[in-house]
Amino acid sequence: MSKPRMRARQAALSFSEKIKVLEKLRDRDRAIAASGLRAKAEKGDLTLPHLKRIK
């Protein structure tokens, strides 16, 4: 789906439907944060733990 079409679809949603979408996104964000899948910031740089070299 193209961006303009997606934006038009989202704009057409009722306020309560928009809230439901936001709640789903918030829950997804929390699940990702809790699982450790999000990159962690170290000294201002983003590092991916699984890409660090093993010494």
WOBELTA-V153597 format. One record per residue. N is the residue number from 1. RES is the residue in three letters. SS is DSSP state (helix for helix, strand for strand, loop for the rest). D_CENTER is the distance of its C-alpha to the mean C-alpha in whole Angstrom. Layout:
# WOBELTA-V153597
n	res	ss	d_center
N	RES	SS	D_CENTER
N	RES	SS	D_CENTER
This chain:
# WOBELTA-V153597
n	res	ss	d_center
1	MET	loop	19
2	SER	loop	19
3	LYS	helix	18
4	PRO	helix	20
5	ARG	helix	21
6	MET	helix	17
7	ARG	helix	18
8	ALA	helix	21
9	ARG	helix	20
10	GLN	helix	17
11	ALA	helix	20
12	ALA	helix	22
13	LEU	loop	21
14	SER	loop	22
15	PHE	helix	21
16	SER	helix	21
17	GLU	helix	19
18	LYS	helix	16
19	ILE	helix	16
20	LYS	helix	15
21	VAL	helix	12
22	LEU	helix	11
23	GLU	helix	12
24	LYS	helix	10
25	LEU	helix	7
26	ARG	helix	8
27	ASP	helix	9
28	ARG	helix	7
29	ASP	helix	5
30	ARG	helix	9
31	ALA	helix	10
32	ILE	helix	8
33	ALA	helix	9
34	ALA	helix	13
35	SER	helix	13
36	GLY	loop	13
37	LEU	loop	11
38	ARG	loop	9
39	ALA	loop	12
40	LYS	strand	14
41	ALA	strand	16
42	GLU	strand	20
43	LYS	loop	22
44	GLY	loop	20
45	ASP	strand	19
46	LEU	strand	16
47	THR	strand	17
48	LEU	loop	17
49	PRO	helix	19
50	HIS	helix	20
51	LEU	helix	21
52	LYS	loop	23
53	ARG	loop	27
54	ILE	loop	29
55	LYS	loop	32
